[in-house]
Amino acid sequence: MHLTDYIVIVRRNWLIVLSSLLIGGAVGMMIALATPTRYEASTRSFVAVSNTGAASDLNMSTNYARQAVASFVTIVPTALVLDPVIADLDLGLSSRELASRVTASAAPNSQVIEITVSDASPSDAAQIANAVTESFSSAVADRLERPTRDGEPSKVRIELLSPAHVPTTPVAPNMSLSILLGLLVGAAAGVSIAVLRTTLDTRIHTLTDVESALDTPILGGIPFDPDAASEPLIVNAAPRDPRAEAYRTVRTNLQFLDLGAGTPSLVVTSAAPGEGKTVACANIALALAETGARVALVDGDLRSPRLDAVFGLEGYAGLTEVLTGRATLARAMQPWGAGKLFLLMAGTRPPNPSELLGSGAMERVLHELEEAFDFILFDSPPLLAVTDAAVMARHTRGAVLVAASGYTRTPQLADAAKSLSGADALLRGVLMTKLPTRGPDSAAYAQYTYAVTHGERG
């Protein structure tokens, strides 16, 4: 997954990421508000070792002091040093409780020890830090580095470099840091949720998703229009509309497909209902008729026909009557518009649609259509619902699969392609509908993959 993929994921799931970000910041703020106020005060002391002044003795003294510092750091937070402080200041604490507030540290190869005390009171923090340092100095002089002979001073001295001063600002809570950490954790959680959600989301959103799912040409993409239902025949109603231009792009790509000799005939279908195949089929037919070609548009969905509603036609004999011999093809065909587009509605709903569509009568009807027209389109039922479309596609030059952005799922596309392959029918290309023109997936609208380049000539 590339950086651009993550950017698209974040844009697509921006509300989740933003919510996680705000929740993280709020949690960080609440943690900061619930954290007790704490001040820190520190002293710095130098560990010195007496020497004769000779260079060799000075070097040995320095090394000894550095080694002693490493040991002294561990001794500071012990009862040896802390019990006198507790008694002198009447703290009412155990040495273990006080040790949890005291830290001692020293840089590597350093003779300086820093003692830090944490307390809710700034004055107490400074007072205890100074007292611990004084007790530590006494412990070193009187107990740890006690001279071997009476009256002889200790060779190791703890010299105070800087006493503790009363701090003016607390070290905790750090509101800014807590909120920042909360925002970072929230952002990370939001992005993780977005990535997981995208990984589990099998819906196709872009033309790239289709290319990843199927090795077939992309014939084009139709932009989403919330008012599409009120104006389904956009090529005729608004020729300059972006949707109309998109259908003309599909028309051009269809014309460049190598469909063999003779009249091209294609089945337009989808994996599942609701993907816009009927409206797409109707507008492609209108776009083809604009070129002056005689186009036959046949409603091959004998179970749930919709072309009659799209074109506002009713009461005519249709494909069922022609296949059963109750009407001739010439009588059932209806001219529409300027006379280049002819419609054959579904007609009466038969009890056996699959048998009719796979019959010899269907082959004869298709032959008649090929003799009379320049291009033939069949609007067919969804592939995963019934076998009608696969049966019809076997008799024609292949099928165009319609998939809706944000609706069709990748497994459905794969199963639809397998359904066609199992019927020995060719999948000629995929047409995407409902491509978003705004938002993170809007770039998909411009990704018209030229069918020839990525298809038969590729």
LOVO-290156 format. One record per residue (C-alpha): residue number from 1; residue in three letters; x, y, z. Coordinates in nm, 4 decimals. Each point is the difference from the previous one (the first is absolute). Layout:
# residues N
<NUM "ALA" <X Y Z>>
...
***
This chain:
# residues 458
<1 "MET" <0.0000 0.0000 0.0000>>
<2 "HIS" <0.1417 0.3363 -0.1057>>
<3 "LEU" <-0.0193 0.3382 0.1728>>
<4 "THR" <-0.2658 0.1149 -0.2465>>
<5 "ASP" <-0.2128 -0.2997 0.0995>>
<6 "TYR" <0.0155 0.1046 0.3646>>
<7 "ILE" <-0.0929 0.3561 -0.0970>>
<8 "VAL" <-0.3058 -0.1258 -0.1875>>
<9 "ILE" <-0.0934 -0.2244 0.2936>>
<10 "VAL" <0.0245 0.2911 0.2436>>
<11 "ARG" <-0.2043 0.2266 -0.2276>>
<12 "ARG" <-0.2623 -0.2692 -0.0473>>
<13 "ASN" <-0.0213 -0.0583 0.3769>>
<14 "TRP" <0.0700 0.3570 0.1104>>
<15 "LEU" <-0.2876 0.0036 0.2478>>
<16 "ILE" <0.1359 -0.3071 0.1811>>
<17 "VAL" <0.3524 0.1435 0.0073>>
<18 "LEU" <-0.1235 0.3400 0.1191>>
<19 "SER" <-0.2189 -0.1566 0.2691>>
<20 "SER" <0.2889 -0.2141 0.1257>>
<21 "LEU" <0.2258 0.3049 -0.0029>>
<22 "LEU" <-0.2430 0.2054 0.2086>>
<23 "ILE" <-0.0700 -0.2875 0.2382>>
<24 "GLY" <0.3739 -0.0534 0.0478>>
<25 "GLY" <0.0519 0.3678 0.0745>>
<26 "ALA" <-0.2925 0.0022 0.2441>>
<27 "VAL" <0.1317 -0.3089 0.1796>>
<28 "GLY" <0.3438 0.1604 0.0229>>
<29 "MET" <-0.1561 0.3115 0.1515>>
<30 "MET" <-0.2005 -0.2036 0.2530>>
<31 "ILE" <0.3093 -0.1951 0.1016>>
<32 "ALA" <0.1864 0.3263 0.0509>>
<33 "LEU" <-0.2839 0.1433 0.2088>>
<34 "ALA" <-0.0125 -0.3158 0.2119>>
<35 "THR" <0.3762 -0.0049 0.0560>>
<36 "PRO" <0.1047 0.1442 0.3414>>
<37 "THR" <0.2150 0.3120 -0.0151>>
<38 "ARG" <0.3645 -0.0852 0.0539>>
<39 "TYR" <0.3092 0.2188 0.0426>>
<40 "GLU" <0.3643 -0.0968 -0.0253>>
<41 "ALA" <0.3041 0.1548 0.1679>>
<42 "SER" <0.3600 -0.1097 -0.0582>>
<43 "THR" <0.3458 0.0411 0.1529>>
<44 "ARG" <0.3345 -0.0593 -0.1665>>
<45 "SER" <0.3018 -0.1213 0.1986>>
<46 "PHE" <0.3600 -0.0709 -0.0924>>
<47 "VAL" <0.1782 -0.3117 0.1275>>
<48 "ALA" <0.3599 0.0934 0.0829>>
<49 "VAL" <0.2865 -0.2244 0.1129>>
<50 "SER" <0.3014 0.1311 0.1918>>
<51 "ASN" <0.3402 -0.0533 -0.1625>>
<52 "THR" <0.3645 0.0983 0.0421>>
<53 "GLY" <0.0062 0.2140 -0.3107>>
<54 "ALA" <0.2196 -0.2298 -0.2034>>
<55 "ALA" <-0.1184 -0.0639 -0.3539>>
<56 "SER" <-0.0312 -0.3740 0.0510>>
<57 "ASP" <-0.1796 0.0456 0.3310>>
<58 "LEU" <-0.2350 0.2552 -0.1568>>
<59 "ASN" <-0.0883 -0.2408 -0.2790>>
<60 "MET" <-0.0651 -0.2802 0.2468>>
<61 "SER" <-0.2155 0.2288 0.2124>>
<62 "THR" <-0.2094 0.1014 -0.2986>>
<63 "ASN" <-0.0575 -0.3603 -0.1030>>
<64 "TYR" <-0.0875 -0.0949 0.3563>>
<65 "ALA" <-0.2505 0.2851 0.0245>>
<66 "ARG" <-0.1697 -0.1008 -0.3222>>
<67 "GLN" <-0.0311 -0.3577 0.1208>>
<68 "ALA" <-0.1339 0.1214 0.3327>>
<69 "VAL" <-0.2656 0.2106 -0.1738>>
<70 "ALA" <-0.1496 -0.3097 -0.1626>>
<71 "SER" <-0.0400 -0.1573 0.3447>>
<72 "PHE" <-0.1219 0.3159 0.1707>>
<73 "VAL" <-0.2848 0.0397 -0.2491>>
<74 "THR" <-0.1500 -0.3280 0.1214>>
<75 "ILE" <0.0502 0.0901 0.3668>>
<76 "VAL" <-0.1888 0.3322 -0.0038>>
<77 "PRO" <-0.3545 -0.1477 -0.0036>>
<78 "THR" <0.0714 -0.2410 0.2900>>
<79 "ALA" <-0.0921 0.0055 0.3666>>
<80 "LEU" <0.3592 0.0899 0.0893>>
<81 "VAL" <-0.0486 0.3421 -0.1584>>
<82 "LEU" <-0.3761 0.0469 0.0270>>
<83 "ASP" <-0.0767 -0.0994 0.3593>>
<84 "PRO" <0.1849 0.3020 0.1467>>
<85 "VAL" <-0.1914 0.2284 -0.2379>>
<86 "ILE" <-0.3334 -0.1486 0.1049>>
<87 "ALA" <0.0883 0.0488 0.3651>>
<88 "ASP" <0.1348 0.3542 -0.0374>>
<89 "LEU" <-0.2930 0.1284 -0.2086>>
<90 "ASP" <-0.2640 -0.2121 0.1730>>
<91 "LEU" <-0.1358 -0.1138 -0.3378>>
<92 "GLY" <-0.2083 -0.2882 0.1313>>
<93 "LEU" <0.1129 -0.2226 -0.2860>>
<94 "SER" <0.1820 -0.3289 -0.0210>>
<95 "SER" <0.3369 -0.0096 -0.1713>>
<96 "ARG" <-0.1586 -0.1970 -0.2837>>
<97 "GLU" <-0.2694 0.2640 -0.0509>>
<98 "LEU" <0.2553 0.2791 -0.0025>>
<99 "ALA" <0.2271 -0.1993 -0.2311>>
<100 "SER" <-0.2791 -0.0018 -0.2605>>
<101 "ARG" <0.0335 0.3805 -0.0138>>
<102 "VAL" <0.3796 0.0154 -0.0087>>
<103 "THR" <0.2244 -0.0692 -0.2988>>
<104 "ALA" <0.3755 0.0272 -0.0315>>
<105 "SER" <0.1848 0.0057 -0.3300>>
<106 "ALA" <0.3414 0.0686 -0.1461>>
<107 "ALA" <0.1314 0.0235 -0.3514>>
<108 "PRO" <0.2526 -0.2663 -0.1095>>
<109 "ASN" <0.3575 0.0738 0.1165>>
<110 "SER" <-0.1263 0.2958 0.2004>>
<111 "GLN" <0.0716 0.0982 0.3597>>
<112 "VAL" <-0.3251 0.1965 0.0328>>
<113 "ILE" <-0.3065 -0.1536 0.1622>>
<114 "GLU" <-0.3433 0.1526 -0.0507>>
<115 "ILE" <-0.2645 -0.0711 0.2641>>
<116 "THR" <-0.3605 0.0769 -0.0941>>
<117 "VAL" <-0.3025 -0.0045 0.2284>>
<118 "SER" <-0.3615 -0.0010 -0.1171>>
<119 "ASP" <-0.2802 0.1322 0.2202>>
<120 "ALA" <-0.3428 0.1577 -0.0198>>
<121 "SER" <0.1370 0.3062 0.1821>>
<122 "PRO" <0.2717 0.2042 -0.1722>>
<123 "SER" <0.1503 0.1132 0.3323>>
<124 "ASP" <0.0008 -0.3543 0.1405>>
<125 "ALA" <0.1686 -0.1279 -0.3168>>
<126 "ALA" <0.2856 0.2487 0.0428>>
<127 "GLN" <0.0282 -0.0565 0.3753>>
<128 "ILE" <0.0106 -0.3788 -0.0326>>
<129 "ALA" <0.2493 0.0150 -0.2889>>
<130 "ASN" <0.2401 0.2097 0.2060>>
<131 "ALA" <-0.0496 -0.2233 0.3043>>
<132 "VAL" <0.0638 -0.3183 -0.2004>>
<133 "THR" <0.3168 0.1502 -0.1441>>
<134 "GLU" <0.1229 0.0985 0.3456>>
<135 "SER" <-0.0813 -0.3452 0.1403>>
<136 "PHE" <0.1729 -0.1653 -0.2939>>
<137 "SER" <0.3114 0.2120 0.0564>>
<138 "SER" <0.0046 -0.0957 0.3686>>
<139 "ALA" <-0.0499 -0.3676 -0.0786>>
<140 "VAL" <0.2963 0.0036 -0.2366>>
<141 "ALA" <0.2242 0.1805 0.2460>>
<142 "ASP" <-0.1015 -0.1867 0.3144>>
<143 "ARG" <-0.1010 -0.3455 -0.1193>>
<144 "LEU" <0.1007 -0.0842 -0.3546>>
<145 "GLU" <0.3427 0.1603 -0.0260>>
<146 "ARG" <0.0890 0.0108 0.3696>>
<147 "PRO" <0.3749 0.0569 0.0593>>
<148 "THR" <0.2060 -0.2911 0.1300>>
<149 "ARG" <0.1603 0.2085 0.2769>>
<150 "ASP" <-0.1807 0.2160 0.2517>>
<151 "GLY" <0.0170 0.3689 -0.0727>>
<152 "GLU" <0.1008 -0.0496 -0.3595>>
<153 "PRO" <-0.2428 0.1625 -0.2479>>
<154 "SER" <-0.1790 -0.2104 -0.2609>>
<155 "LYS" <0.1733 -0.0113 -0.3345>>
<156 "VAL" <-0.3357 0.0288 -0.1771>>
<157 "ARG" <-0.1935 0.3228 0.0313>>
<158 "ILE" <-0.3407 0.0970 -0.1336>>
<159 "GLU" <0.0113 0.3637 -0.1010>>
<160 "LEU" <-0.3306 0.1716 -0.0729>>
<161 "LEU" <0.0068 0.1736 -0.3379>>
<162 "SER" <-0.3566 0.1294 -0.0109>>
<163 "PRO" <-0.2711 -0.0321 0.2635>>
<164 "ALA" <-0.3652 -0.0603 -0.0811>>
<165 "HIS" <-0.2208 0.3024 -0.0509>>
<166 "VAL" <-0.3757 0.0148 0.0316>>
<167 "PRO" <-0.1398 -0.0822 -0.3476>>
<168 "THR" <-0.2554 0.2369 -0.1489>>
<169 "THR" <-0.1549 -0.2276 -0.2623>>
<170 "PRO" <-0.1170 -0.3592 0.0426>>
<171 "VAL" <0.1459 -0.2847 -0.2053>>
<172 "ALA" <-0.3372 -0.1732 0.0019>>
<173 "PRO" <-0.2550 0.0132 -0.1314>>
<174 "ASN" <0.1345 0.1150 -0.3363>>
<175 "MET" <-0.3239 0.0946 -0.1715>>
<176 "SER" <0.1540 0.0745 -0.3401>>
<177 "LEU" <0.1998 -0.3228 -0.0091>>
<178 "SER" <-0.2958 -0.2090 0.1168>>
<179 "ILE" <-0.2273 0.1450 -0.2670>>
<180 "LEU" <0.2690 -0.0426 -0.2668>>
<181 "LEU" <0.0567 -0.3638 0.0955>>
<182 "GLY" <-0.3760 -0.0545 0.0053>>
<183 "LEU" <-0.0315 0.1494 -0.3467>>
<184 "LEU" <0.2832 -0.2191 -0.1309>>
<185 "VAL" <-0.1484 -0.3155 0.1497>>
<186 "GLY" <-0.3448 0.0975 -0.1270>>
<187 "ALA" <0.1329 0.0670 -0.3489>>
<188 "ALA" <0.1834 -0.3331 -0.0053>>
<189 "ALA" <-0.3122 -0.1798 0.1191>>
<190 "GLY" <-0.2158 0.1794 -0.2560>>
<191 "VAL" <0.2309 -0.0844 -0.2885>>
<192 "SER" <0.0219 -0.3617 0.1186>>
<193 "ILE" <-0.3782 -0.0261 0.0136>>
<194 "ALA" <-0.0253 0.1598 -0.3446>>
<195 "VAL" <0.2537 -0.2425 -0.1480>>
<196 "LEU" <-0.1750 -0.2965 0.1629>>
<197 "ARG" <-0.3377 0.1218 -0.1207>>
<198 "THR" <0.1337 0.0409 -0.3528>>
<199 "THR" <0.1603 -0.3440 0.0095>>
<200 "LEU" <-0.3286 -0.1578 0.1069>>
<201 "ASP" <-0.2006 0.2081 -0.2492>>
<202 "THR" <-0.0329 -0.2091 -0.3165>>
<203 "ARG" <-0.1980 0.2623 -0.1918>>
<204 "ILE" <0.1554 0.1482 -0.3109>>
<205 "HIS" <0.0455 0.3753 0.0081>>
<206 "THR" <0.2261 0.0845 -0.2935>>
<207 "LEU" <0.0897 -0.1279 -0.3434>>
<208 "THR" <0.3260 -0.1200 0.1519>>
<209 "ASP" <-0.2001 -0.2312 0.2269>>
<210 "VAL" <-0.1633 -0.1536 -0.3065>>
<211 "GLU" <0.3337 -0.0421 -0.1749>>
<212 "SER" <0.1317 -0.1800 0.3077>>
<213 "ALA" <-0.3004 -0.2328 0.0094>>
<214 "LEU" <-0.0401 -0.0829 -0.3695>>
<215 "ASP" <0.2357 -0.0260 -0.2934>>
<216 "THR" <-0.2366 0.1662 -0.2435>>
<217 "PRO" <-0.0260 0.3368 -0.1782>>
<218 "ILE" <-0.1573 0.2947 0.1814>>
<219 "LEU" <-0.2458 0.1556 -0.2410>>
<220 "GLY" <-0.0519 0.3156 0.2033>>
<221 "GLY" <-0.1577 0.1498 0.3077>>
<222 "ILE" <-0.3268 0.1848 0.0505>>
<223 "PRO" <0.0033 0.2757 0.2644>>
<224 "PHE" <-0.2479 -0.0148 0.2845>>
<225 "ASP" <-0.2966 0.2352 -0.0233>>
<226 "PRO" <-0.2564 0.0075 0.2817>>
<227 "ASP" <-0.2633 0.1144 -0.2525>>
<228 "ALA" <0.0714 -0.2815 -0.2465>>
<229 "ALA" <-0.3256 -0.1803 0.0786>>
<230 "SER" <-0.2056 0.3004 -0.1117>>
<231 "GLU" <0.1854 0.0228 -0.3333>>
<232 "PRO" <0.1143 -0.3517 -0.0948>>
<233 "LEU" <0.0430 0.0617 -0.3759>>
<234 "ILE" <0.2642 0.2672 0.0499>>
<235 "VAL" <0.1570 -0.0388 -0.3456>>
<236 "ASN" <-0.3272 0.1112 -0.1557>>
<237 "ALA" <-0.1186 0.2429 0.2693>>
<238 "ALA" <0.3265 0.1880 0.0677>>
<239 "PRO" <0.2611 -0.0790 -0.2672>>
<240 "ARG" <0.2662 0.2200 0.1635>>
<241 "ASP" <-0.0408 -0.1449 0.3470>>
<242 "PRO" <0.3131 -0.1721 0.1405>>
<243 "ARG" <-0.1912 -0.3269 0.0192>>
<244 "ALA" <-0.0946 0.0260 -0.3659>>
<245 "GLU" <0.3617 0.0631 -0.0970>>
<246 "ALA" <0.1059 -0.2976 0.2104>>
<247 "TYR" <-0.2420 -0.2248 -0.1905>>
<248 "ARG" <0.1471 0.1252 -0.3267>>
<249 "THR" <0.3424 -0.1012 0.1276>>
<250 "VAL" <-0.1393 -0.3472 0.0648>>
<251 "ARG" <-0.1486 -0.0015 -0.3500>>
<252 "THR" <0.3388 0.0827 -0.1517>>
<253 "ASN" <0.1722 -0.2732 0.1977>>
<254 "LEU" <-0.2646 -0.2511 -0.1059>>
<255 "GLN" <0.0513 0.0923 -0.3632>>
<256 "PHE" <0.3703 -0.0748 0.0334>>
<257 "LEU" <-0.0529 -0.3433 0.1520>>
<258 "ASP" <0.0856 -0.2867 -0.2305>>
<259 "LEU" <-0.3356 -0.1781 -0.0047>>
<260 "GLY" <0.0662 -0.1943 -0.3172>>
<261 "ALA" <-0.1733 0.0217 -0.3365>>
<262 "GLY" <-0.3676 0.0768 -0.0380>>
<263 "THR" <-0.2396 0.2052 0.2074>>
<264 "PRO" <0.1241 0.0570 0.3553>>
<265 "SER" <-0.2376 -0.1323 0.2640>>
<266 "LEU" <0.0635 0.0362 0.3718>>
<267 "VAL" <-0.1780 -0.0875 0.3211>>
<268 "VAL" <0.0072 0.2706 0.2679>>
<269 "THR" <-0.0267 -0.1528 0.3448>>
<270 "SER" <0.1202 0.0372 0.3583>>
<271 "ALA" <0.0897 -0.2173 0.2947>>
<272 "ALA" <-0.2938 0.1081 0.2170>>
<273 "PRO" <-0.3101 0.2208 -0.0289>>
<274 "GLY" <0.0233 0.3744 0.0555>>
<275 "GLU" <0.3252 0.0671 -0.1848>>
<276 "GLY" <-0.1545 0.2062 -0.2803>>
<277 "LYS" <0.0311 -0.2443 -0.2900>>
<278 "THR" <-0.3383 0.0799 -0.1593>>
<279 "VAL" <0.0573 0.3761 -0.0074>>
<280 "ALA" <0.3565 -0.0568 -0.1191>>
<281 "CYS" <-0.1163 -0.2306 -0.2781>>
<282 "ALA" <-0.2640 0.2521 -0.1126>>
<283 "ASN" <0.2430 0.2914 -0.0126>>
<284 "ILE" <0.2672 -0.1994 -0.1819>>
<285 "ALA" <-0.2629 -0.0868 -0.2604>>
<286 "LEU" <-0.0916 0.3683 -0.0346>>
<287 "ALA" <0.3663 0.0953 -0.0344>>
<288 "LEU" <0.0506 -0.2618 -0.2720>>
<289 "ALA" <-0.3101 0.1219 -0.1841>>
<290 "GLU" <0.1444 0.3542 0.0009>>
<291 "THR" <0.2698 -0.1193 -0.2411>>
<292 "GLY" <-0.2644 -0.0912 -0.2592>>
<293 "ALA" <0.0188 -0.3728 0.0677>>
<294 "ARG" <-0.3207 -0.2036 0.0117>>
<295 "VAL" <-0.0113 -0.1296 0.3549>>
<296 "ALA" <-0.2252 -0.2700 0.1439>>
<297 "LEU" <-0.0538 0.0149 0.3752>>
<298 "VAL" <-0.1602 -0.3176 0.1349>>
<299 "ASP" <-0.1386 -0.0478 0.3502>>
<300 "GLY" <0.1279 -0.3489 0.0769>>
<301 "ASP" <-0.1069 0.0161 0.3634>>
<302 "LEU" <-0.3163 -0.2055 -0.0315>>
<303 "ARG" <-0.0343 -0.0305 0.3783>>
<304 "SER" <0.0131 0.3658 0.1047>>
<305 "PRO" <0.0038 0.2215 -0.3108>>
<306 "ARG" <0.0748 0.3707 0.0431>>
<307 "LEU" <0.0756 0.1398 -0.3449>>
<308 "ASP" <-0.3679 0.0751 -0.0612>>
<309 "ALA" <-0.0078 0.2214 0.3108>>
<310 "VAL" <0.3272 0.1713 -0.0927>>
<311 "PHE" <-0.1285 0.0881 -0.3487>>
<312 "GLY" <-0.3605 0.0543 0.1066>>
<313 "LEU" <-0.1403 -0.2748 -0.2250>>
<314 "GLU" <-0.2683 -0.2580 0.0724>>
<315 "GLY" <-0.2549 -0.2272 -0.1592>>
<316 "TYR" <0.2188 -0.1356 -0.2789>>
<317 "ALA" <0.0731 -0.3594 -0.0884>>
<318 "GLY" <0.3547 -0.0840 0.1019>>
<319 "LEU" <0.2767 -0.2577 -0.0041>>
<320 "THR" <-0.2150 -0.2653 0.1669>>
<321 "GLU" <-0.2650 0.0264 -0.2714>>
<322 "VAL" <0.2647 -0.0141 -0.2739>>
<323 "LEU" <0.1707 -0.3079 0.1505>>
<324 "THR" <-0.3300 -0.1832 0.0454>>
<325 "GLY" <-0.1169 0.0846 -0.3522>>
<326 "ARG" <-0.2882 0.2231 0.1032>>
<327 "ALA" <0.1517 0.3063 -0.1663>>
<328 "THR" <0.2516 0.0734 -0.2718>>
<329 "LEU" <0.3224 0.1851 0.0702>>
<330 "ALA" <-0.0975 0.2760 -0.2417>>
<331 "ARG" <-0.3289 0.0546 0.1819>>
<332 "ALA" <0.1577 -0.0003 0.3465>>
<333 "MET" <0.2855 0.2432 -0.0744>>
<334 "GLN" <-0.0789 0.3601 0.0941>>
<335 "PRO" <0.1894 0.2960 -0.1487>>
<336 "TRP" <0.1051 0.2660 0.2472>>
<337 "GLY" <0.1276 0.3518 -0.0481>>
<338 "ALA" <0.1430 0.0898 -0.3389>>
<339 "GLY" <-0.0612 -0.3492 -0.1338>>
<340 "LYS" <0.3489 -0.1482 0.0436>>
<341 "LEU" <-0.0805 -0.1684 0.3316>>
<342 "PHE" <-0.2492 -0.2887 0.0090>>
<343 "LEU" <-0.1282 -0.1571 0.3193>>
<344 "LEU" <-0.1179 -0.3543 0.0652>>
<345 "MET" <-0.1672 -0.0145 0.3395>>
<346 "ALA" <-0.0174 -0.3142 0.2137>>
<347 "GLY" <-0.3697 -0.0601 -0.0503>>
<348 "THR" <-0.1966 -0.2450 0.2090>>
<349 "ARG" <0.1871 -0.1652 0.2870>>
<350 "PRO" <0.0415 -0.3678 -0.0902>>
<351 "PRO" <0.0227 -0.2880 0.2503>>
<352 "ASN" <0.3270 -0.1232 -0.1525>>
<353 "PRO" <0.2276 0.2982 -0.0859>>
<354 "SER" <0.3285 -0.1933 -0.0063>>
<355 "GLU" <-0.1387 -0.2640 -0.2373>>
<356 "LEU" <-0.1369 0.2647 -0.2355>>
<357 "LEU" <0.3245 0.1990 -0.0056>>
<358 "GLY" <0.2052 -0.3124 -0.0669>>
<359 "SER" <-0.2313 -0.1373 -0.2673>>
<360 "GLY" <0.0457 -0.0269 -0.3727>>
<361 "ALA" <-0.2643 0.2693 -0.0381>>
<362 "MET" <0.2321 0.2423 0.1787>>
<363 "GLU" <0.2793 -0.0822 -0.2435>>
<364 "ARG" <-0.2345 0.0680 -0.2923>>
<365 "VAL" <-0.1106 0.3335 0.1505>>
<366 "LEU" <0.3624 0.0995 0.0517>>
<367 "HIS" <0.0771 -0.0898 -0.3610>>
<368 "GLU" <-0.2886 0.2177 -0.1204>>
<369 "LEU" <0.1231 0.2887 0.2123>>
<370 "GLU" <0.3526 -0.0350 -0.1373>>
<371 "GLU" <-0.1388 0.0190 -0.3523>>
<372 "ALA" <-0.1952 0.3199 0.0692>>
<373 "PHE" <0.2197 0.2016 0.2398>>
<374 "ASP" <0.3527 0.1328 0.0420>>
<375 "PHE" <0.0233 -0.0564 0.3762>>
<376 "ILE" <-0.2056 -0.2090 0.2427>>
<377 "LEU" <-0.0171 0.0414 0.3774>>
<378 "PHE" <-0.1822 -0.2263 0.2447>>
<379 "ASP" <-0.0959 0.1170 0.3472>>
<380 "SER" <0.0240 -0.3172 0.2092>>
<381 "PRO" <-0.0639 -0.1083 0.3603>>
<382 "PRO" <0.2827 -0.0008 0.2558>>
<383 "LEU" <0.2380 -0.2923 -0.0391>>
<384 "LEU" <-0.0001 -0.1141 0.3605>>
<385 "ALA" <-0.3798 -0.0072 0.0248>>
<386 "VAL" <-0.0845 -0.2198 -0.3000>>
<387 "THR" <0.1761 -0.1595 -0.2974>>
<388 "ASP" <-0.1887 0.1985 -0.2677>>
<389 "ALA" <0.2801 0.2480 -0.0725>>
<390 "ALA" <0.2655 -0.2709 -0.0308>>
<391 "VAL" <-0.2259 -0.1976 -0.2346>>
<392 "MET" <-0.0590 0.3068 -0.2204>>
<393 "ALA" <0.3663 0.1022 0.0038>>
<394 "ARG" <0.0930 -0.3379 -0.1453>>
<395 "HIS" <-0.2143 0.0760 -0.3074>>
<396 "THR" <0.1428 0.3518 -0.0453>>
<397 "ARG" <0.3509 0.1430 -0.0351>>
<398 "GLY" <0.0356 0.0220 0.3767>>
<399 "ALA" <-0.1046 0.1994 0.3040>>
<400 "VAL" <0.0629 0.3399 0.1514>>
<401 "LEU" <0.0032 -0.0159 0.3794>>
<402 "VAL" <-0.1348 0.3047 0.1855>>
<403 "ALA" <0.1385 0.0623 0.3508>>
<404 "ALA" <-0.0985 0.2809 0.2360>>
<405 "SER" <0.2610 0.1875 0.2015>>
<406 "GLY" <-0.0482 -0.0482 0.3735>>
<407 "TYR" <-0.2613 -0.2688 -0.0614>>
<408 "THR" <0.1353 -0.2963 -0.1939>>
<409 "ARG" <0.2328 -0.2282 0.1940>>
<410 "THR" <0.3175 -0.1562 -0.1345>>
<411 "PRO" <-0.1179 -0.3598 0.0594>>
<412 "GLN" <-0.3184 0.0800 -0.1912>>
<413 "LEU" <0.2022 0.1214 -0.2972>>
<414 "ALA" <0.2119 -0.3136 0.0063>>
<415 "ASP" <-0.3069 -0.2256 0.0263>>
<416 "ALA" <-0.1711 0.1847 -0.2861>>
<417 "ALA" <0.3049 -0.0489 -0.2214>>
<418 "LYS" <0.0073 -0.3709 0.0926>>
<419 "SER" <-0.3682 -0.0281 -0.0873>>
<420 "LEU" <0.0690 0.1299 -0.3503>>
<421 "SER" <0.3062 -0.2183 -0.0395>>
<422 "GLY" <-0.1961 -0.3059 0.1127>>
<423 "ALA" <-0.2549 0.0664 -0.2752>>
<424 "ASP" <0.2756 0.0377 -0.2640>>
<425 "ALA" <-0.0865 0.3689 -0.0328>>
<426 "LEU" <0.2554 0.2788 -0.0390>>
<427 "LEU" <0.0338 0.2903 0.2413>>
<428 "ARG" <0.0807 0.2935 -0.2280>>
<429 "GLY" <0.0427 0.2723 0.2588>>
<430 "VAL" <-0.1168 0.1676 0.3176>>
<431 "LEU" <-0.1940 0.3245 0.0310>>
<432 "MET" <0.0011 0.1761 0.3362>>
<433 "THR" <-0.2971 0.2060 0.1103>>
<434 "LYS" <-0.0570 0.2392 0.2906>>
<435 "LEU" <0.3602 0.1192 0.0034>>
<436 "PRO" <0.0295 0.2787 0.2596>>
<437 "THR" <0.0885 0.3425 -0.1347>>
<438 "ARG" <0.0979 0.1271 0.3451>>
<439 "GLY" <0.1886 -0.1449 0.2923>>
<440 "PRO" <0.2972 -0.2372 0.0236>>
<441 "ASP" <-0.1122 -0.2222 -0.2884>>
<442 "SER" <-0.0835 0.2823 -0.2406>>
<443 "ALA" <0.3208 -0.0596 -0.1954>>
<444 "ALA" <-0.1569 -0.3224 -0.1238>>
<445 "TYR" <-0.2386 0.2035 -0.2164>>
<446 "ALA" <0.2904 0.1133 -0.2176>>
<447 "GLN" <0.1556 -0.3442 -0.0298>>
<448 "TYR" <-0.1506 -0.1119 -0.3273>>
<449 "THR" <0.2099 -0.2962 -0.1064>>
<450 "TYR" <0.0089 -0.0203 -0.3749>>
<451 "ALA" <-0.1486 -0.3396 -0.0777>>
<452 "VAL" <0.2238 -0.0813 -0.2958>>
<453 "THR" <0.3218 0.0976 0.1803>>
<454 "HIS" <-0.0809 -0.2162 0.3006>>
<455 "GLY" <-0.1928 -0.2621 -0.1900>>
<456 "GLU" <0.0418 -0.1893 -0.3227>>
<457 "ARG" <0.2724 0.2291 -0.1382>>
<458 "GLY" <0.1825 0.0229 0.3328>>
***
